Amino acid sequence: MSDQPYPFLSAMADTRRRARRHIADGAADRDVVLRLLNESLATELACVLRYRHYCLMASGSLAQSIKDEFLKHSQEEQRHADQLAQRIVQLGGTPNFDGRGPADHGDSQYDEGDSLADMVEEDLIAERIAIENYREIIQYIGEKDTTTRRLFESILAVEEHHAEELASMRQALLHKQRMASS
């Protein structure tokens, strides 16, 4: 029988040895993680701006409920940006809020839609791009930096919800367009 009261836990000597190795090695490539965080920050800031713009520009019979969703999504994207910036600071980096335009640095484009349906479609495309990128970042980080990974997982969950809502809005708008043209 082992002296270890919980066989699923590593022996203290093994845990200490791994902790010392991680101090020397670092949990993950800090420069890469900081770059990923700053690129994600730029993406989230571009999404904030796009949602805010669309919230102001949306018009039509379904516009008010969609405007409300655009505003809500904008606020959630701003929370993501704040969380990413906080994590960058925690890791000893500097969040990039470069005034030249976050769209130049992130994965999301700032495309303007002409109609409400175009706006929803552009947002849906941007959300799906973010989802794919965040999944890849989560996979890259793996167990090397669980705090950053969990942050991306929580953001990913919201982005997936946004995509579901936008897909439903898009379907409703397309249905309305088909009914109007019949």
Secondary structure, DSSP 8 states (H G I E B T S, - for coil): --S-S-TTS--HHHHHHHHHHHHHH-SS-HHHHHHHHHHHHHHHHHHHHHHHHHHHH--STTHHHHHHHHHHHHHHHHHHHHHHHHHHHHTT------TT-GGGTSS------SSHHHHHHHHHHHHHHHHHHHHHHHHHHTTS-HHHHHHHHHHHHHHHHHHHHHHHHHHHHHHHHHHHH-
